Amino acid sequence: MAWEGAGVVASARKLIGATNPLQAEPGTLRGDLAVQTGRNVIHGSDSPDNGKREIALWFKEGELAQWESVQSPWLIE
């Protein structure tokens, strides 16, 4: 899965949890599901530039779908 948007790296890393599952907060993916650092269930890029590079490692051109929530026109920033 690849995510995009304002602040997405920080938001994703908060949801994912600390790299070391023993330090990850309960309620995060790693905090609830990971066993050890080498087997920590999920990877999250640490910057937008690394995200672009890492997405290219796993996805071919055209494999990522564009998606927009039906609520988007109703949201006010």
NUDRENFI-541588 format. One record per atom (N, C-alpha, C): residue in three letters; atom name; y, x, z. Coordinates in nm, 3 decimals, m for minus. Each point is the difference from the previous one (the first is absolute). Example, Ala and Ser with C-alpha at 12.3 -4.5 7.8 and 13.67 -1.06 7.14 Angstrom:
! NUDRENFI-541588
+-----+----+---------+---------+---------+
:   r :  a :       v :       u :       w :
+-----+----+---------+---------+---------+
: ALA :  N :  m0.569 :   1.319 :   0.780 :
: ALA : CA :   0.119 :  m0.089 :   0.000 :
: ALA :  C :   0.120 :   0.090 :   0.000 :
: SER :  N :   0.105 :  m0.035 :  m0.072 :
: SER : CA :   0.119 :   0.082 :   0.006 :
: SER :  C :   0.109 :  m0.077 :   0.073 :
+-----+----+---------+---------+---------+
***
This chain:
! NUDRENFI-541588
+-----+----+---------+---------+---------+
:   r :  a :       v :       u :       w :
+-----+----+---------+---------+---------+
: MET :  N :  m0.116 :   0.085 :   0.000 :
: MET : CA :   0.116 :  m0.085 :   0.000 :
: MET :  C :   0.123 :   0.091 :   0.000 :
: ALA :  N :   0.098 :  m0.038 :  m0.075 :
: ALA : CA :   0.126 :   0.073 :  m0.003 :
: ALA :  C :   0.112 :  m0.098 :   0.034 :
: TRP :  N :   0.087 :   0.041 :   0.090 :
: TRP : CA :   0.111 :  m0.085 :   0.042 :
: TRP :  C :   0.132 :   0.061 :  m0.047 :
: GLU :  N :   0.100 :  m0.086 :  m0.018 :
: GLU : CA :   0.133 :   0.049 :  m0.034 :
: GLU :  C :   0.104 :  m0.086 :   0.071 :
: GLY :  N :   0.119 :   0.055 :   0.015 :
: GLY : CA :   0.108 :  m0.075 :   0.061 :
: GLY :  C :   0.082 :   0.086 :   0.092 :
: ALA :  N :   0.111 :  m0.054 :   0.044 :
: ALA : CA :   0.089 :   0.072 :   0.090 :
: ALA :  C :  m0.070 :   0.028 :   0.133 :
: GLY :  N :  m0.001 :   0.125 :   0.041 :
: GLY : CA :  m0.058 :   0.038 :   0.127 :
: GLY :  C :  m0.151 :  m0.012 :   0.008 :
: VAL :  N :  m0.066 :  m0.008 :  m0.114 :
: VAL : CA :  m0.144 :  m0.026 :  m0.001 :
: VAL :  C :  m0.082 :   0.113 :   0.063 :
: VAL :  N :   0.043 :   0.124 :  m0.015 :
: VAL : CA :  m0.077 :   0.110 :   0.059 :
: VAL :  C :  m0.001 :  m0.013 :   0.152 :
: ALA :  N :   0.115 :  m0.020 :   0.060 :
: ALA : CA :   0.009 :  m0.013 :   0.145 :
: ALA :  C :  m0.075 :  m0.124 :   0.048 :
: SER :  N :   0.015 :  m0.111 :  m0.071 :
: SER : CA :  m0.068 :  m0.124 :   0.039 :
: SER :  C :  m0.151 :   0.015 :  m0.009 :
: ALA :  N :  m0.047 :   0.060 :  m0.108 :
: ALA : CA :  m0.144 :   0.018 :  m0.017 :
: ALA :  C :  m0.057 :   0.092 :   0.106 :
: ARG :  N :   0.071 :   0.109 :   0.028 :
: ARG : CA :  m0.050 :   0.095 :   0.099 :
: ARG :  C :  m0.003 :  m0.061 :   0.140 :
: LYS :  N :   0.091 :  m0.091 :   0.028 :
: LYS : CA :  m0.001 :  m0.071 :   0.129 :
: LYS :  C :  m0.123 :  m0.090 :   0.009 :
: LEU :  N :  m0.031 :  m0.071 :  m0.109 :
: LEU : CA :  m0.117 :  m0.088 :  m0.005 :
: LEU :  C :  m0.130 :   0.080 :   0.005 :
: ILE :  N :  m0.003 :   0.113 :  m0.067 :
: ILE : CA :  m0.120 :   0.084 :  m0.007 :
: ILE :  C :  m0.030 :   0.066 :   0.134 :
: GLY :  N :   0.102 :   0.054 :   0.066 :
: GLY : CA :  m0.019 :   0.069 :   0.127 :
: GLY :  C :  m0.006 :   0.151 :  m0.016 :
: ALA :  N :   0.000 :   0.069 :   0.111 :
: ALA : CA :  m0.001 :   0.147 :   0.002 :
: ALA :  C :  m0.125 :   0.054 :  m0.072 :
: THR :  N :   0.014 :   0.117 :  m0.062 :
: THR : CA :  m0.111 :   0.062 :  m0.072 :
: THR :  C :  m0.121 :   0.020 :   0.091 :
: ASN :  N :   0.024 :   0.042 :   0.122 :
: ASN : CA :  m0.108 :   0.016 :   0.097 :
: ASN :  C :  m0.025 :  m0.136 :   0.064 :
: PRO :  N :  m0.116 :  m0.059 :  m0.023 :
: PRO : CA :  m0.027 :  m0.133 :   0.055 :
: PRO :  C :   0.012 :  m0.008 :   0.152 :
: LEU :  N :  m0.022 :   0.111 :   0.069 :
: LEU : CA :   0.012 :   0.000 :   0.146 :
: LEU :  C :   0.145 :  m0.018 :   0.044 :
: GLN :  N :   0.095 :   0.030 :  m0.091 :
: GLN : CA :   0.142 :  m0.015 :   0.030 :
: GLN :  C :   0.060 :  m0.126 :  m0.063 :
: ALA :  N :  m0.080 :  m0.068 :  m0.082 :
: ALA : CA :   0.049 :  m0.120 :  m0.069 :
: ALA :  C :   0.007 :  m0.118 :   0.097 :
: GLU :  N :   0.106 :  m0.077 :  m0.009 :
: GLU : CA :   0.019 :  m0.115 :   0.089 :
: GLU :  C :  m0.100 :  m0.111 :  m0.032 :
: PRO :  N :  m0.044 :  m0.073 :   0.102 :
: PRO : CA :  m0.083 :  m0.118 :  m0.025 :
: PRO :  C :   0.077 :  m0.097 :  m0.090 :
: GLY :  N :  m0.071 :  m0.066 :  m0.088 :
: GLY : CA :   0.064 :  m0.091 :  m0.094 :
: GLY :  C :   0.030 :   0.064 :  m0.134 :
: THR :  N :  m0.010 :   0.134 :  m0.009 :
: THR : CA :   0.015 :   0.067 :  m0.128 :
: THR :  C :  m0.138 :   0.013 :  m0.063 :
: LEU :  N :  m0.006 :   0.022 :  m0.129 :
: LEU : CA :  m0.130 :   0.013 :  m0.067 :
: LEU :  C :  m0.082 :   0.115 :   0.059 :
: ARG :  N :   0.063 :   0.115 :   0.016 :
: ARG : CA :  m0.073 :   0.114 :   0.056 :
: ARG :  C :  m0.029 :  m0.020 :   0.149 :
: GLY :  N :   0.090 :  m0.060 :   0.072 :
: GLY : CA :  m0.021 :  m0.023 :   0.141 :
: GLY :  C :  m0.117 :  m0.094 :   0.027 :
: ASP :  N :  m0.019 :  m0.096 :  m0.088 :
: ASP : CA :  m0.107 :  m0.098 :   0.019 :
: ASP :  C :  m0.130 :   0.036 :  m0.072 :
: LEU :  N :   0.008 :   0.074 :  m0.110 :
: LEU : CA :  m0.118 :   0.017 :  m0.085 :
: LEU :  C :  m0.046 :   0.143 :  m0.025 :
: ALA :  N :   0.084 :   0.098 :   0.026 :
: ALA : CA :  m0.037 :   0.138 :  m0.033 :
: ALA :  C :  m0.081 :   0.064 :   0.111 :
: VAL :  N :  m0.077 :   0.102 :  m0.036 :
: VAL : CA :  m0.088 :   0.067 :   0.094 :
: VAL :  C :   0.049 :   0.141 :   0.032 :
: GLN :  N :   0.037 :   0.074 :  m0.104 :
: GLN : CA :   0.048 :   0.137 :   0.019 :
: GLN :  C :   0.097 :   0.033 :  m0.112 :
: THR :  N :   0.074 :   0.109 :   0.015 :
: THR : CA :   0.105 :   0.034 :  m0.096 :
: THR :  C :  m0.055 :   0.013 :  m0.142 :
: GLY :  N :  m0.113 :   0.063 :  m0.018 :
: GLY : CA :  m0.058 :   0.016 :  m0.133 :
: GLY :  C :  m0.055 :  m0.128 :  m0.060 :
: ARG :  N :  m0.019 :  m0.100 :   0.083 :
: ARG : CA :  m0.051 :  m0.130 :  m0.046 :
: ARG :  C :   0.089 :  m0.109 :   0.057 :
: ASN :  N :   0.124 :   0.000 :  m0.047 :
: ASN : CA :   0.098 :  m0.089 :   0.062 :
: ASN :  C :   0.032 :  m0.125 :  m0.081 :
: VAL :  N :  m0.091 :  m0.044 :  m0.084 :
: VAL : CA :   0.000 :  m0.131 :  m0.063 :
: VAL :  C :   0.098 :  m0.016 :  m0.116 :
: ILE :  N :   0.117 :   0.061 :   0.008 :
: ILE : CA :   0.106 :  m0.031 :  m0.096 :
: ILE :  C :   0.090 :   0.122 :  m0.019 :
: HIS :  N :   0.066 :   0.006 :  m0.115 :
: HIS : CA :   0.097 :   0.106 :  m0.025 :
: HIS :  C :   0.134 :  m0.066 :  m0.031 :
: GLY :  N :   0.105 :   0.060 :   0.049 :
: GLY : CA :   0.136 :  m0.044 :  m0.032 :
: GLY :  C :   0.085 :   0.120 :  m0.037 :
: SER :  N :   0.068 :  m0.008 :  m0.111 :
: SER : CA :   0.086 :   0.110 :  m0.043 :
: SER :  C :   0.114 :   0.020 :   0.099 :
: ASP :  N :   0.046 :   0.124 :   0.011 :
: ASP : CA :   0.106 :   0.030 :   0.096 :
: ASP :  C :   0.140 :   0.000 :  m0.061 :
: SER :  N :   0.008 :  m0.024 :  m0.131 :
: SER : CA :   0.131 :  m0.007 :  m0.067 :
: SER :  C :  m0.017 :  m0.073 :  m0.133 :
: PRO :  N :   0.109 :  m0.053 :  m0.054 :
: PRO : CA :  m0.008 :  m0.066 :  m0.131 :
: PRO :  C :  m0.050 :   0.095 :  m0.110 :
: ASP :  N :   0.044 :   0.126 :   0.003 :
: ASP : CA :  m0.044 :   0.095 :  m0.103 :
: ASP :  C :  m0.150 :   0.025 :   0.008 :
: ASN :  N :  m0.051 :   0.020 :   0.122 :
: ASN : CA :  m0.145 :   0.017 :   0.015 :
: ASN :  C :  m0.074 :  m0.128 :  m0.037 :
: GLY :  N :   0.060 :  m0.113 :   0.029 :
: GLY : CA :  m0.061 :  m0.127 :  m0.038 :
: GLY :  C :  m0.020 :  m0.010 :  m0.151 :
: LYS :  N :   0.101 :   0.035 :  m0.076 :
: LYS : CA :  m0.012 :  m0.003 :  m0.147 :
: LYS :  C :  m0.111 :   0.093 :  m0.047 :
: ARG :  N :  m0.004 :   0.120 :   0.056 :
: ARG : CA :  m0.102 :   0.098 :  m0.038 :
: ARG :  C :  m0.139 :  m0.052 :   0.036 :
: GLU :  N :  m0.014 :  m0.053 :   0.119 :
: GLU : CA :  m0.130 :  m0.047 :   0.047 :
: GLU :  C :  m0.046 :  m0.126 :  m0.073 :
: ILE :  N :   0.092 :  m0.088 :  m0.034 :
: ILE : CA :  m0.036 :  m0.119 :  m0.078 :
: ILE :  C :  m0.058 :   0.043 :  m0.135 :
: ALA :  N :   0.059 :   0.102 :  m0.061 :
: ALA : CA :  m0.050 :   0.050 :  m0.129 :
: ALA :  C :  m0.141 :   0.058 :   0.012 :
: LEU :  N :  m0.038 :   0.046 :   0.119 :
: LEU : CA :  m0.135 :   0.053 :   0.020 :
: LEU :  C :  m0.106 :  m0.111 :  m0.003 :
: TRP :  N :   0.038 :  m0.119 :   0.046 :
: TRP : CA :  m0.098 :  m0.108 :   0.020 :
: TRP :  C :   0.007 :  m0.112 :  m0.102 :
: PHE :  N :   0.115 :  m0.019 :  m0.063 :
: PHE : CA :   0.017 :  m0.112 :  m0.091 :
: PHE :  C :   0.038 :   0.048 :  m0.139 :
: LYS :  N :  m0.060 :  m0.064 :  m0.100 :
: LYS : CA :   0.035 :   0.027 :  m0.139 :
: LYS :  C :   0.118 :  m0.089 :  m0.040 :
: GLU :  N :   0.065 :   0.037 :  m0.108 :
: GLU : CA :   0.111 :  m0.079 :  m0.054 :
: GLU :  C :  m0.049 :  m0.143 :  m0.024 :
: GLY :  N :   0.073 :  m0.098 :   0.047 :
: GLY : CA :  m0.034 :  m0.139 :  m0.022 :
: GLY :  C :  m0.091 :  m0.061 :   0.106 :
: GLU :  N :  m0.049 :   0.079 :   0.095 :
: GLU : CA :  m0.089 :  m0.054 :   0.103 :
: GLU :  C :   0.075 :  m0.066 :   0.116 :
: LEU :  N :   0.126 :   0.031 :   0.016 :
: LEU : CA :   0.078 :  m0.061 :   0.109 :
: LEU :  C :   0.065 :  m0.128 :  m0.049 :
: ALA :  N :  m0.015 :  m0.105 :   0.075 :
: ALA : CA :   0.058 :  m0.129 :  m0.035 :
: ALA :  C :   0.135 :  m0.016 :   0.068 :
: GLN :  N :   0.093 :  m0.064 :  m0.068 :
: GLN : CA :   0.129 :  m0.032 :   0.060 :
: GLN :  C :  m0.014 :  m0.134 :   0.071 :
: TRP :  N :   0.057 :  m0.010 :   0.117 :
: TRP : CA :  m0.011 :  m0.122 :   0.078 :
: TRP :  C :   0.133 :  m0.028 :   0.068 :
: GLU :  N :   0.037 :  m0.126 :   0.003 :
: GLU : CA :   0.120 :  m0.041 :   0.072 :
: GLU :  C :  m0.033 :  m0.128 :   0.077 :
: SER :  N :   0.037 :  m0.003 :   0.124 :
: SER : CA :  m0.025 :  m0.117 :   0.084 :
: SER :  C :   0.076 :  m0.120 :  m0.054 :
: VAL :  N :  m0.061 :  m0.117 :   0.009 :
: VAL : CA :   0.069 :  m0.121 :  m0.043 :
: VAL :  C :   0.120 :  m0.031 :   0.089 :
: GLN :  N :   0.005 :   0.063 :   0.116 :
: GLN : CA :   0.113 :  m0.021 :   0.093 :
: GLN :  C :   0.122 :   0.084 :  m0.036 :
: SER :  N :  m0.018 :   0.099 :  m0.085 :
: SER : CA :   0.110 :   0.093 :  m0.031 :
: SER :  C :   0.132 :  m0.067 :  m0.036 :
: PRO :  N :   0.001 :  m0.102 :  m0.086 :
: PRO : CA :   0.128 :  m0.063 :  m0.034 :
: PRO :  C :   0.069 :  m0.067 :   0.120 :
: TRP :  N :  m0.074 :  m0.029 :   0.106 :
: TRP : CA :   0.054 :  m0.070 :   0.116 :
: TRP :  C :   0.043 :   0.094 :   0.112 :
: LEU :  N :  m0.035 :   0.127 :  m0.012 :
: LEU : CA :   0.033 :   0.095 :   0.106 :
: LEU :  C :   0.143 :   0.050 :  m0.014 :
: ILE :  N :   0.066 :   0.013 :   0.111 :
: ILE : CA :   0.139 :   0.050 :   0.001 :
: ILE :  C :   0.000 :   0.130 :   0.080 :
: GLU :  N :   0.058 :   0.102 :  m0.059 :
: GLU : CA :   0.008 :   0.129 :   0.071 :
: GLU :  C :   0.133 :   0.012 :   0.070 :
+-----+----+---------+---------+---------+
***
